[in-house]
């Protein structure tokens, strides 16, 4: 055997940063850090005030000058008042059905549309996609009355069909899915076609699993939008048995304007599912936003 000597690779010696230079770098970023902390406090202060208000009594909430931290723990008393005044769990169930029932078909339908705009060639594709994007500039209040009339004539008022179906299609979800599909190599689908796979199989078995971060992003944002939606459920679901959580909390606060502590408690508890959902999906959410927003 022939002995082969390994090539001499020069060793790279990393120079240590002098303490004075490191101190200057730290001092340079201190103003930026203080500014970020200040804006973070501005964003989190209302949230913290609401959560702490759930542990206060009404006199503590209304006291002046205001106290940031509660004196005692009145959470259980406030929670009992919430359960006595509104059907909290029934509204939570309606909200969950509305959110999940809208999100699951929305993920599939909008992914299909995004796949068609990204991978197929047909006449007027770009113009049709621009029309979809143009709908994002139209406020919901503009189409609210025509949409309500459609639901009314179909007979879907005070039903989950009336809540869910008009919210399935979204130009924003189509845009995200299209951008994600455009970033995939075309060799994948060409190889699948050579193997005899049809277009629907290529979409469901090959292309769709590759954009999992984007689909998780659609999942999180769609559920969050439906969970916090106030206007559309208030219009379509007028029966008390069909009220969603945001709708019920708005009525609760309007009827009990002097009971701020219970209002804070109900709002804080209703926020917990969305926080848990985001904590589990934040990694995919960030990755989906990063990969889907690059191309458009």
N, C-alpha and C positions, 0 to 999 in steps of 0.2 A: 504494500500500500504506500501511496505517496503522501507524505506528511505536508499538509497545507497549513501554513501559519496564518493566523488571523491578522488582518490588516491593523496597523497601529492607528487607533482612533484617539485623537487628542482629547484629553480630559478638559471639560469646561468648568472653570472655577467661578462660582457665583460670588460676586463681590457683595459684601454686606453693606447695607445702607447705613451711612453715618447717622448717629442719633440726632444731630442737628437737622439733617435733611428730612428724616422721618417726622420730627416735630413740626417742621414747616408744612409738610403735607397734611398732617393732622389739623393744624391751625387753619389751613386753607379751606378744609371741608367743614369746619365748625359752623360758619354762618349758614351753609346749605343744610346742615343737619338741624339746626335750630329752626330754620324756615319750614322744613318738612315736618318736624314735631308740632309746630304751631298749626299748620294746615290739617295735620292728622287729628289734633285736638278739636279743631273746629268741626270736622266731620263726625267725630265720635262723641262729642259732648251731648248732642240731642239724644243719641242712643243710650248713653250712660244715664242721662237724666230720666229717660223713660223707665229704664230697668230699675234704677234706685227709687223712682216714684212708686213702683209696684210694692215696695216695702214700707211706704209712708202712709200715714193717715191723711184725711182731707185737710185738717188744720195745718199739718206739716207742709203739704204741697202748696197751700195758699199763703204761708207765712212770709212776711217781709221784714228784713232782707231774707232772701231764700237760703235754705240750708241744703247743701249738696248731698250730704249723707243723712240717712234716716236715724232718728233717735231710737226707735224700737222696731220690732218686726211685726208688721201688720199684713204680711202677704196672705196668710191663710184666711184672714177675715175678708180681705179684698177679693180673694178668689171665690169665697162662698157667696159674696154679693154678685159677682159676675154670673155664677151658675144659677142664681135665683132670678136674675133679670133677663137673661137671654139663653136660648138653646145653643150653648157654645159647642157641644160635641156634635149636634146635628148639623150645624153650620160648617164645622170642620170636615165632616163626612161629605157634605155637598161640595165643598171646595176641593177636597181630594179627588172626588169623581170628576169634577170639572177640569182640574189640572191634568190628571193622568189621562182622562179620556180625550183631551185635546192634544196632549204632547205625543202620545204613541202614534196616532195616525199622521200627525204633523211631521214627525221624523221621517216616516216612510214616503209620504207624498212629496214633501219638499226635497228630499234626497233624490227621488225619481226625476223631478223637474230639473234640479241642479245637474244631475248626470246627463240628461238630454241636452242641456245647453252647453255642457263642457265637452262631450265626446261625440255628439252627432253633428252632421252637417245637413242643413235643410234651408230652404229659401226663407229669408226674412228672420233668421235666427237672432242676429244682433239687434234688429229693430224691435223684435218682440221682447228681448231681454231688457232693452232700454225702457219699454213700456212697463214692465214689471218693476224696474227700479224707480220709475216715476211715481208709482203708487206709494212709495215710501215718503214722498213729500206732501201727500194729502193727509191732513189731520183726520183722526177718527170721527170727530164731531161733524165733518162734512158728509160722510157716508152713513152716519148713525141712523138718521130717519129712513132713508131708503132700505137699509139693512133690516131695520125693525119692521117695515112694511112687508118685506119678503118673508120674514119669520112669521109674521101675523097671518098672512094669506096662506102659508103652508100649514099653519096650525101647530107651530112649535113653541108658542108662548108657554111659560111656566113648565118647561121640560128641559132635560139635559141636551136634547137634540138642538134646541134653539141656542143653548149656551155654547156647545162644542163646535158644531159644523161651521159656523161663520168664522171661527178662529183658527181653523186648521191651516189654510194656505197663508203663507207669509213671504213677501218679497225678500225680506232680510234673511230668512232661513235659506231660501233658494240661492241668494247671493253667496252665503257662507259655503253651502254645499258645492256650488259651481266652482268656487275658488279652490276648494280642497280637491275636487276631482281633476281640475286642470293641472295640479301639481304632480299627478301620478304619471309614470311612464306609459306610453302607448303600447310598448312591447308586451305588457301583461295581457291586455285584452286581445291582441293579435295572436298570441300563443294560445289563448283559450279558444278563439275561433278556429284555429287550425285543429285543435283537439275535438272540435264538434260541439262545443258548448254554445247554447243560445244566448241571446242578449240579456234576458232576465237572469239567467244563471251567472253570467259574467258580472252583472250588477250586484246580485245578492251574495255570491260566494267569493268573489275576488275583490271587486272595487269597494264595496261598502265596508268590509272589515278593515280596510286600509285607512279609512278616514274616521276611525273610532274617536279620536280626540274632538273632531268637529261635531260628531253626533252627540257626544257627551255635552258639548257646549250648547247645542240646540236643546238638549234635554233640560239642562239647568236653567237656561234663560226662559224657555217656554213654560216650565212649571212655575218659575218665579213670577212671570208676567201674569199667568192665570191666577196664582195664589193672591197676588196683590190687586187684581183687577176689581175696580169698583163700579165704573160707569155701565159697562155692558150687562153684568148681572143685575144691576139695579133697574135697568130698563126691561129686560126680558123676563126676569124672575120676580114677579110682584108678590107671589104667595109667600107667606112666612115659612112654609115647609121647604121652599126652594132657595132660600137665602144662602148666599155664600158668606164666608167669614168676614171679608172686608165690608160687604154690604151690611151684615149684622152689627159689626163694630161701629159703623157710621151711624146707624139708627140708635145703637146703644148710647153713644156719646151725645147724640142729639136729644135723646129723651132724658138723659141724666147728666146734664151739663155741670151740675154741682158735685158730681161724684167722680172727681178726677183720678183718685187713687185706683178705683176699680177699672177705669178706662186704661190707665197705664198697665195694670196687671193683665188685662185681656190682650192688649197689644203686645206686651212682652212675651206672653205664652204663645200667641199666634205666630211669633217670629221664630220660635225654636225649630220647627221642621225645616225651614229654609236654611238656617244656619248649619244644621246637621248635614243637609244635602250638599251644601257648598263645601263643607269641610272634607267630605268624602270624595268630591269630584273636582276640587280646585286644581289638582295637577293636570287633569285632562282639559279643564276649562282654559287654563293659561296656554297649554299647548295648542288647543283648537283655535284660540284667538290669534296666536302667533302664525300658524300655518295657513289659516283661512283668510286672513286679512292682507296677505302680501300681494296676491294677484287679484285682479278684478276686471 
